[in-house]
Amino acid sequence: LAVTPLQVALAWVRDRPGVTAPIVGARTAQQLMAALSVESLSLPDEICRALDDVSAPVHRYPDHDWSTL
């Protein structure tokens, strides 16, 4: 991909279920333009799966016990 890590991150977050809009903390016009440029960016499925895998929550105690309640 010929995009920046910022653009990948925003496109991935934008496409997560339940996300209405990612929150952007741009301090300059250049940063804002880079963030807005992801509107038409579509990430390949393999990249989305890889990001899903590395960002999956790790369930630790007591989370695993809560499913029995």
C-alpha positions in Angstrom: 0.0 0.0 0.0 1.2 3.5 -0.8 -0.4 5.0 2.3 0.8 6.2 5.7 0.4 4.3 9.0 -2.1 7.0 10.0 -4.2 6.3 7.0 -4.2 2.6 7.5 -5.2 3.0 11.2 -8.0 5.4 10.5 -9.4 3.3 7.6 -9.3 0.2 9.8 -10.9 1.8 12.8 -13.5 3.5 10.5 -14.6 0.0 9.2 -14.9 -1.6 12.6 -18.5 -2.7 13.6 -20.1 -0.1 15.9 -17.7 2.7 15.0 -19.6 5.7 13.7 -16.5 7.9 13.2 -12.9 7.7 14.4 -11.8 10.6 16.5 -8.9 12.5 14.9 -6.5 14.7 16.9 -5.1 16.8 14.1 -3.1 19.8 15.2 -2.2 21.1 11.7 -4.0 21.5 8.4 -1.6 19.0 6.9 -2.5 16.4 9.5 -6.2 17.1 9.0 -5.9 16.6 5.2 -4.1 13.3 5.7 -6.8 12.1 8.0 -9.6 13.2 5.6 -7.9 11.4 2.7 -8.9 8.0 4.1 -12.5 8.6 3.0 -12.1 6.6 -0.2 -9.4 4.2 1.1 -10.4 0.5 1.2 -8.0 -1.8 2.9 -7.5 -5.3 1.5 -9.1 -8.2 3.5 -5.7 -9.7 4.4 -4.5 -6.5 6.0 -7.8 -6.1 7.9 -7.5 -9.7 9.2 -3.9 -9.1 10.3 -4.9 -6.0 12.2 -7.9 -7.8 13.7 -5.5 -10.6 14.9 -2.9 -8.4 16.5 -5.5 -6.1 18.2 -7.7 -8.9 19.6 -8.3 -8.4 23.3 -6.6 -10.8 25.7 -9.0 -12.1 28.2 -7.5 -12.3 31.7 -8.9 -13.1 35.1 -11.8 -12.5 35.9 -13.0 -12.0 32.4 -13.1 -15.7 31.6 -15.2 -16.4 34.7 -17.8 -13.8 33.8 -19.2 -15.9 31.0 -20.5 -18.3 33.6 -22.7 -15.7 35.3 
